[in-house]
Structure formats: structure tokens, C-alpha cells
Amino acid sequence: MDKRYAQVIVVFLFASVLTGYALIDAGTQYEELTWVQDAGRILQRADNIHYSYTTTLSAGAVSSAERADVRGNQLTGEWMAEYYVMDEDGIRRILKCFCDGKRLYRYVDWTGEWEEQQEADISMPSFQSLLSLKYRDADIAEIAHGSEGTGTHVTVLLTEEYLGALVAEHYDEAQALYEGYLRAETGAGQQEKLELGMERYKRMRIESAGSMFAIDADGVLRCAEYAAEIYVPEIVTDSSGQSALGEEKCVSFRHRVEIKGYNEQEILDVIEQCSSEVP
């Protein structure tokens, strides 16, 4: 699977589905979503929290995933996160971050140094994706709930009209991103492939997109998962080195956020240890 182009798809699906419309504060006619709202508010009020999120792309027998493990002190704004890549080569950490509530620092394994990030977003990564959705009641095709052990799960399927609007809504952002890639690439072959990227994006369609929320017996939101089937044409290269768009293929997208714990001393201890490493 072409990881660069697949990652671009993740950027726009993630941005489209998980941001902009705050479920935690929005009114809804669905009783199931009020359960999710109440369960999420408990996490917002927690003193500290530990969660992980994993984004997975699969196309046929090939898959790749990125995972982050995050611990945050919501009273002070401090948090630390470790980022991993998981593919056919195994699992490897690629980045470590620490925020002291005002400044963000990054530790890159291959340099062995911490660097302060200027004008960086200091909010806990992907935490709001656990608590917010862009869609409204009118965008929901179906909603259901059931039992899962001693807890409850809620599933939401989105309408075809809503999914079709996602691609058009973020067209300008996609174009800007591809133009940035074009400026960064110097090889003619890579530029040719990148130029096909926008046409690929225009032809992208999303099917079977929805969300799943798991609430434990104490009424706390423990997991949120967002999934979709994305159809895009492949980029194929012939024997002469010329590239073109080929047959459509399906890329399966999954973004899963899991709560590992909250209001625990161990979370604070790990954050403090990371803080002591930052110069």
C-alpha cells in the first residue's frame, strides 16, 4: 500500500469526522447519544487521564498503523505522549513529547535531543476526538445500542449524503497539502505521482462510515472507534515509467481511542519522570 497517499486520506477523514461539532455540548434527540455525552463529561472532569489511540489503514493483505500513548494532568495542563509506527517491519517508537502546560517539547529518538516547539498546539493529542463529533442528528442513518459484558456500546451509522459531502468540503485543504508535497519533492517521478494525487482525491468516496462508543458499568466512556471504507483509484506505473490512475481499491480506516485509566497516581508519576528528562 502507498503509505504517503493513504496517510493523506487519514488526515482528511480524521479532520472531517472527528472535529468541529461538539457532541459533548450539543443537544440531540437520540437517547443513546445523551449516554455518550454523560459518559464523556466524566473524563473531562477527571484530574488526570491515560489513554491511547491507534489509526489503522488496511488495503487487501497490507496494513499499517500509528499509535500514541498519552498521559495527561488536566489540573496543570501537563502531558506526555509516545508515538509508534506499526507495519510489516514491526513496532518502533518515532517520537516522544512533553508539555509543561505552556510549552511543548519533542524528543526524536535518532537525534537523542529534546527540542522546544514554537507556536505549537499544547492540547492533549486526540483527546477531543473521544468527546466530539462533526455530524448532527440529521446526518445519522441508524443508531443502536447493546450490552457488552457489564457495560453498554452505542453504534452510529452515517448517511450517504453526509459522507458524500465530506470530500467536497475539504477539497481546498487537500489541494493545499498536495501543493506543499510538490514543493518538497524534487524528483520528476515523485512529482508526477503527486500531481495525480488531487485527481485521486476528487474520485475518493467513503462508504460504511460510523462510530462505536463503549461505556462501562460505572457510566464512564472507555472507548470510541471511528471506521470507514474509503475507495480510491490506485496509482500504477507502466514499463516506461509513466504513472496513471488505475482500478479503484478499498482502504479500510480505523481510528480507536481507548481509556487506560484516570485519577491514578501512576499517571502523575510517569508525567513527572518525563518532566525530569526535559532540560
TORKOL-4160 file (C-alpha; in steps of 0.2 Angstrom, whole numbers, padded with zeros to 4 digits, m for minus):
279
<pt num="1" X="0000" Y="0000" Z="0000"/>
<pt num="2" X="0006" Y="0018" Z="m0004"/>
<pt num="3" X="0008" Y="0024" Z="0014"/>
<pt num="4" X="0010" Y="0043" Z="0009"/>
<pt num="5" X="m0006" Y="0044" Z="m0001"/>
<pt num="6" X="m0015" Y="0033" Z="0012"/>
<pt num="7" X="m0009" Y="0045" Z="0026"/>
<pt num="8" X="m0017" Y="0059" Z="0017"/>
<pt num="9" X="m0033" Y="0051" Z="0016"/>
<pt num="10" X="m0032" Y="0048" Z="0035"/>
<pt num="11" X="m0029" Y="0067" Z="0038"/>
<pt num="12" X="m0045" Y="0072" Z="0029"/>
<pt num="13" X="m0056" Y="0058" Z="0035"/>
<pt num="14" X="m0050" Y="0062" Z="0053"/>
<pt num="15" X="m0052" Y="0080" Z="0051"/>
<pt num="16" X="m0069" Y="0078" Z="0043"/>
<pt num="17" X="m0077" Y="0066" Z="0055"/>
<pt num="18" X="m0069" Y="0070" Z="0072"/>
<pt num="19" X="m0068" Y="0089" Z="0073"/>
<pt num="20" X="m0079" Y="0104" Z="0073"/>
<pt num="21" X="m0096" Y="0098" Z="0080"/>
<pt num="22" X="m0095" Y="0096" Z="0099"/>
<pt num="23" X="m0106" Y="0081" Z="0104"/>
<pt num="24" X="m0102" Y="0084" Z="0122"/>
<pt num="25" X="m0111" Y="0101" Z="0122"/>
<pt num="26" X="m0124" Y="0098" Z="0108"/>
<pt num="27" X="m0142" Y="0094" Z="0110"/>
<pt num="28" X="m0148" Y="0078" Z="0102"/>
<pt num="29" X="m0165" Y="0068" Z="0100"/>
<pt num="30" X="m0156" Y="0052" Z="0102"/>
<pt num="31" X="m0156" Y="0045" Z="0120"/>
<pt num="32" X="m0141" Y="0034" Z="0116"/>
<pt num="33" X="m0130" Y="0050" Z="0112"/>
<pt num="34" X="m0135" Y="0058" Z="0128"/>
<pt num="35" X="m0127" Y="0042" Z="0137"/>
<pt num="36" X="m0111" Y="0045" Z="0127"/>
<pt num="37" X="m0112" Y="0064" Z="0132"/>
<pt num="38" X="m0114" Y="0060" Z="0150"/>
<pt num="39" X="m0100" Y="0047" Z="0150"/>
<pt num="40" X="m0088" Y="0059" Z="0141"/>
<pt num="41" X="m0091" Y="0073" Z="0154"/>
<pt num="42" X="m0084" Y="0061" Z="0167"/>
<pt num="43" X="m0067" Y="0061" Z="0158"/>
<pt num="44" X="m0067" Y="0079" Z="0155"/>
<pt num="45" X="m0069" Y="0082" Z="0174"/>
<pt num="46" X="m0055" Y="0069" Z="0179"/>
<pt num="47" X="m0040" Y="0076" Z="0187"/>
<pt num="48" X="m0028" Y="0065" Z="0176"/>
<pt num="49" X="m0030" Y="0053" Z="0162"/>
<pt num="50" X="m0021" Y="0039" Z="0152"/>
<pt num="51" X="m0027" Y="0034" Z="0135"/>
<pt num="52" X="m0020" Y="0028" Z="0119"/>
<pt num="53" X="m0026" Y="0030" Z="0101"/>
<pt num="54" X="m0022" Y="0020" Z="0086"/>
<pt num="55" X="m0025" Y="0024" Z="0067"/>
<pt num="56" X="m0025" Y="0009" Z="0056"/>
<pt num="57" X="m0026" Y="0008" Z="0037"/>
<pt num="58" X="m0028" Y="m0008" Z="0028"/>
<pt num="59" X="m0029" Y="m0012" Z="0009"/>
<pt num="60" X="m0030" Y="m0030" Z="0005"/>
<pt num="61" X="m0017" Y="m0040" Z="0014"/>
<pt num="62" X="m0006" Y="m0025" Z="0018"/>
<pt num="63" X="m0009" Y="m0014" Z="0033"/>
<pt num="64" X="0000" Y="0000" Z="0043"/>
<pt num="65" X="m0004" Y="0008" Z="0059"/>
<pt num="66" X="0001" Y="0023" Z="0070"/>
<pt num="67" X="m0002" Y="0023" Z="0089"/>
<pt num="68" X="0001" Y="0035" Z="0103"/>
<pt num="69" X="0001" Y="0033" Z="0122"/>
<pt num="70" X="m0004" Y="0048" Z="0131"/>
<pt num="71" X="m0004" Y="0053" Z="0150"/>
<pt num="72" X="m0011" Y="0070" Z="0155"/>
<pt num="73" X="m0013" Y="0080" Z="0171"/>
<pt num="74" X="m0029" Y="0090" Z="0167"/>
<pt num="75" X="m0027" Y="0101" Z="0183"/>
<pt num="76" X="m0010" Y="0108" Z="0177"/>
<pt num="77" X="m0011" Y="0105" Z="0158"/>
<pt num="78" X="0005" Y="0094" Z="0158"/>
<pt num="79" X="0005" Y="0079" Z="0147"/>
<pt num="80" X="0017" Y="0067" Z="0139"/>
<pt num="81" X="0015" Y="0056" Z="0124"/>
<pt num="82" X="0024" Y="0042" Z="0115"/>
<pt num="83" X="0021" Y="0039" Z="0096"/>
<pt num="84" X="0024" Y="0022" Z="0087"/>
<pt num="85" X="0023" Y="0015" Z="0070"/>
<pt num="86" X="0017" Y="m0002" Z="0067"/>
<pt num="87" X="0019" Y="m0011" Z="0050"/>
<pt num="88" X="0027" Y="m0026" Z="0042"/>
<pt num="89" X="0044" Y="m0021" Z="0049"/>
<pt num="90" X="0037" Y="m0022" Z="0067"/>
<pt num="91" X="0034" Y="m0009" Z="0081"/>
<pt num="92" X="0045" Y="0006" Z="0083"/>
<pt num="93" X="0044" Y="0022" Z="0093"/>
<pt num="94" X="0046" Y="0038" Z="0082"/>
<pt num="95" X="0043" Y="0052" Z="0094"/>
<pt num="96" X="0041" Y="0057" Z="0112"/>
<pt num="97" X="0033" Y="0073" Z="0118"/>
<pt num="98" X="0031" Y="0083" Z="0134"/>
<pt num="99" X="0020" Y="0098" Z="0138"/>
<pt num="100" X="0023" Y="0108" Z="0154"/>
<pt num="101" X="0006" Y="0117" Z="0151"/>
<pt num="102" X="0014" Y="0131" Z="0142"/>
<pt num="103" X="0027" Y="0124" Z="0131"/>
<pt num="104" X="0028" Y="0109" Z="0120"/>
<pt num="105" X="0045" Y="0099" Z="0119"/>
<pt num="106" X="0049" Y="0085" Z="0107"/>
<pt num="107" X="0062" Y="0071" Z="0108"/>
<pt num="108" X="0067" Y="0062" Z="0092"/>
<pt num="109" X="0075" Y="0046" Z="0095"/>
<pt num="110" X="0088" Y="0047" Z="0081"/>
<pt num="111" X="0094" Y="0064" Z="0087"/>
<pt num="112" X="0093" Y="0060" Z="0106"/>
<pt num="113" X="0089" Y="0078" Z="0110"/>
<pt num="114" X="0073" Y="0087" Z="0117"/>
<pt num="115" X="0068" Y="0102" Z="0106"/>
<pt num="116" X="0055" Y="0116" Z="0111"/>
<pt num="117" X="0042" Y="0118" Z="0098"/>
<pt num="118" X="0037" Y="0136" Z="0093"/>
<pt num="119" X="0019" Y="0141" Z="0092"/>
<pt num="120" X="0014" Y="0123" Z="0094"/>
<pt num="121" X="m0003" Y="0116" Z="0099"/>
<pt num="122" X="m0002" Y="0112" Z="0118"/>
<pt num="123" X="m0018" Y="0102" Z="0120"/>
<pt num="124" X="m0018" Y="0084" Z="0123"/>
<pt num="125" X="m0017" Y="0075" Z="0106"/>
<pt num="126" X="m0033" Y="0067" Z="0100"/>
<pt num="127" X="m0042" Y="0069" Z="0117"/>
<pt num="128" X="m0056" Y="0079" Z="0109"/>
<pt num="129" X="m0059" Y="0065" Z="0096"/>
<pt num="130" X="m0065" Y="0055" Z="0111"/>
<pt num="131" X="m0078" Y="0068" Z="0115"/>
<pt num="132" X="m0083" Y="0077" Z="0099"/>
<pt num="133" X="m0091" Y="0073" Z="0083"/>
<pt num="134" X="m0095" Y="0084" Z="0067"/>
<pt num="135" X="m0111" Y="0076" Z="0062"/>
<pt num="136" X="m0128" Y="0081" Z="0068"/>
<pt num="137" X="m0144" Y="0071" Z="0071"/>
<pt num="138" X="m0149" Y="0073" Z="0053"/>
<pt num="139" X="m0133" Y="0065" Z="0047"/>
<pt num="140" X="m0137" Y="0049" Z="0056"/>
<pt num="141" X="m0144" Y="0035" Z="0046"/>
<pt num="142" X="m0145" Y="0022" Z="0060"/>
<pt num="143" X="m0141" Y="0021" Z="0079"/>
<pt num="144" X="m0141" Y="0006" Z="0090"/>
<pt num="145" X="m0136" Y="0000" Z="0107"/>
<pt num="146" X="m0132" Y="m0016" Z="0116"/>
<pt num="147" X="m0124" Y="m0024" Z="0131"/>
<pt num="148" X="m0106" Y="m0028" Z="0131"/>
<pt num="149" X="m0101" Y="m0038" Z="0147"/>
<pt num="150" X="m0107" Y="m0026" Z="0161"/>
<pt num="151" X="m0106" Y="m0011" Z="0150"/>
<pt num="152" X="m0115" Y="m0004" Z="0135"/>
<pt num="153" X="m0110" Y="0000" Z="0117"/>
<pt num="154" X="m0118" Y="0013" Z="0106"/>
<pt num="155" X="m0115" Y="0012" Z="0087"/>
<pt num="156" X="m0119" Y="0026" Z="0074"/>
<pt num="157" X="m0120" Y="0024" Z="0055"/>
<pt num="158" X="m0119" Y="0040" Z="0044"/>
<pt num="159" X="m0130" Y="0044" Z="0029"/>
<pt num="160" X="m0123" Y="0043" Z="0011"/>
<pt num="161" X="m0127" Y="0061" Z="0009"/>
<pt num="162" X="m0116" Y="0066" Z="0023"/>
<pt num="163" X="m0102" Y="0055" Z="0018"/>
<pt num="164" X="m0103" Y="0062" Z="0000"/>
<pt num="165" X="m0101" Y="0080" Z="0007"/>
<pt num="166" X="m0085" Y="0076" Z="0017"/>
<pt num="167" X="m0074" Y="0075" Z="0001"/>
<pt num="168" X="m0081" Y="0091" Z="m0007"/>
<pt num="169" X="m0080" Y="0101" Z="0010"/>
<pt num="170" X="m0061" Y="0098" Z="0012"/>
<pt num="171" X="m0056" Y="0099" Z="m0006"/>
<pt num="172" X="m0046" Y="0116" Z="m0004"/>
<pt num="173" X="m0037" Y="0109" Z="0011"/>
<pt num="174" X="m0032" Y="0093" Z="0001"/>
<pt num="175" X="m0026" Y="0104" Z="m0013"/>
<pt num="176" X="m0015" Y="0114" Z="m0002"/>
<pt num="177" X="m0007" Y="0099" Z="0006"/>
<pt num="178" X="m0003" Y="0091" Z="m0011"/>
<pt num="179" X="0005" Y="0108" Z="m0017"/>
<pt num="180" X="0016" Y="0108" Z="m0001"/>
<pt num="181" X="0021" Y="0090" Z="m0005"/>
<pt num="182" X="0025" Y="0096" Z="m0023"/>
<pt num="183" X="0036" Y="0110" Z="m0017"/>
<pt num="184" X="0046" Y="0097" Z="m0006"/>
<pt num="185" X="0049" Y="0084" Z="m0019"/>
<pt num="186" X="0062" Y="0087" Z="m0032"/>
<pt num="187" X="0061" Y="0070" Z="m0042"/>
<pt num="188" X="0051" Y="0071" Z="m0058"/>
<pt num="189" X="0044" Y="0054" Z="m0055"/>
<pt num="190" X="0038" Y="0058" Z="m0037"/>
<pt num="191" X="0030" Y="0075" Z="m0043"/>
<pt num="192" X="0021" Y="0065" Z="m0057"/>
<pt num="193" X="0013" Y="0054" Z="m0044"/>
<pt num="194" X="0009" Y="0069" Z="m0033"/>
<pt num="195" X="0000" Y="0078" Z="m0047"/>
<pt num="196" X="m0011" Y="0063" Z="m0049"/>
<pt num="197" X="m0015" Y="0064" Z="m0030"/>
<pt num="198" X="m0028" Y="0078" Z="m0032"/>
<pt num="199" X="m0037" Y="0068" Z="m0046"/>
<pt num="200" X="m0036" Y="0054" Z="m0034"/>
<pt num="201" X="m0044" Y="0064" Z="m0020"/>
<pt num="202" X="m0058" Y="0070" Z="m0032"/>
<pt num="203" X="m0063" Y="0052" Z="m0036"/>
<pt num="204" X="m0062" Y="0047" Z="m0017"/>
<pt num="205" X="m0078" Y="0041" Z="m0010"/>
<pt num="206" X="m0082" Y="0035" Z="0008"/>
<pt num="207" X="m0094" Y="0021" Z="0012"/>
<pt num="208" X="m0100" Y="0012" Z="0028"/>
<pt num="209" X="m0094" Y="0025" Z="0040"/>
<pt num="210" X="m0099" Y="0026" Z="0058"/>
<pt num="211" X="m0094" Y="0026" Z="0076"/>
<pt num="212" X="m0094" Y="0015" Z="0091"/>
<pt num="213" X="m0094" Y="0020" Z="0109"/>
<pt num="214" X="m0091" Y="0009" Z="0124"/>
<pt num="215" X="m0097" Y="0014" Z="0141"/>
<pt num="216" X="m0093" Y="0004" Z="0157"/>
<pt num="217" X="m0104" Y="m0001" Z="0171"/>
<pt num="218" X="m0099" Y="0015" Z="0181"/>
<pt num="219" X="m0106" Y="0025" Z="0166"/>
<pt num="220" X="m0088" Y="0031" Z="0160"/>
<pt num="221" X="m0084" Y="0032" Z="0142"/>
<pt num="222" X="m0070" Y="0019" Z="0139"/>
<pt num="223" X="m0068" Y="0018" Z="0120"/>
<pt num="224" X="m0073" Y="0027" Z="0104"/>
<pt num="225" X="m0069" Y="0020" Z="0087"/>
<pt num="226" X="m0072" Y="0028" Z="0070"/>
<pt num="227" X="m0072" Y="0017" Z="0055"/>
<pt num="228" X="m0075" Y="0019" Z="0036"/>
<pt num="229" X="m0072" Y="0010" Z="0019"/>
<pt num="230" X="m0063" Y="0023" Z="0008"/>
<pt num="231" X="m0062" Y="0019" Z="m0011"/>
<pt num="232" X="m0049" Y="0027" Z="m0022"/>
<pt num="233" X="m0040" Y="0023" Z="m0038"/>
<pt num="234" X="m0023" Y="0016" Z="m0037"/>
<pt num="235" X="m0008" Y="0024" Z="m0045"/>
<pt num="236" X="0000" Y="0012" Z="m0057"/>
<pt num="237" X="0017" Y="0014" Z="m0067"/>
<pt num="238" X="0020" Y="0006" Z="m0083"/>
<pt num="239" X="0036" Y="m0001" Z="m0090"/>
<pt num="240" X="0041" Y="0016" Z="m0097"/>
<pt num="241" X="0040" Y="0024" Z="m0080"/>
<pt num="242" X="0023" Y="0034" Z="m0084"/>
<pt num="243" X="0011" Y="0034" Z="m0070"/>
<pt num="244" X="m0008" Y="0035" Z="m0071"/>
<pt num="245" X="m0024" Y="0031" Z="m0061"/>
<pt num="246" X="m0029" Y="0013" Z="m0061"/>
<pt num="247" X="m0043" Y="0002" Z="m0054"/>
<pt num="248" X="m0052" Y="0008" Z="m0039"/>
<pt num="249" X="m0046" Y="0000" Z="m0022"/>
<pt num="250" X="m0054" Y="m0001" Z="m0005"/>
<pt num="251" X="m0044" Y="0006" Z="0010"/>
<pt num="252" X="m0051" Y="0002" Z="0027"/>
<pt num="253" X="m0049" Y="0016" Z="0040"/>
<pt num="254" X="m0050" Y="0013" Z="0059"/>
<pt num="255" X="m0047" Y="0026" Z="0072"/>
<pt num="256" X="m0048" Y="0019" Z="0090"/>
<pt num="257" X="m0046" Y="0029" Z="0106"/>
<pt num="258" X="m0046" Y="0019" Z="0122"/>
<pt num="259" X="m0045" Y="0025" Z="0140"/>
<pt num="260" X="m0032" Y="0015" Z="0150"/>
<pt num="261" X="m0036" Y="0024" Z="0167"/>
<pt num="262" X="m0040" Y="0040" Z="0176"/>
<pt num="263" X="m0037" Y="0048" Z="0193"/>
<pt num="264" X="m0022" Y="0037" Z="0196"/>
<pt num="265" X="m0006" Y="0041" Z="0205"/>
<pt num="266" X="0004" Y="0031" Z="0192"/>
<pt num="267" X="m0001" Y="0043" Z="0178"/>
<pt num="268" X="0006" Y="0058" Z="0188"/>
<pt num="269" X="0022" Y="0048" Z="0192"/>
<pt num="270" X="0025" Y="0044" Z="0173"/>
<pt num="271" X="0022" Y="0063" Z="0169"/>
<pt num="272" X="0034" Y="0068" Z="0182"/>
<pt num="273" X="0048" Y="0056" Z="0176"/>
<pt num="274" X="0046" Y="0063" Z="0159"/>
<pt num="275" X="0047" Y="0081" Z="0165"/>
<pt num="276" X="0063" Y="0077" Z="0174"/>
<pt num="277" X="0071" Y="0072" Z="0157"/>
<pt num="278" X="0067" Y="0089" Z="0148"/>
<pt num="279" X="0082" Y="0101" Z="0150"/>
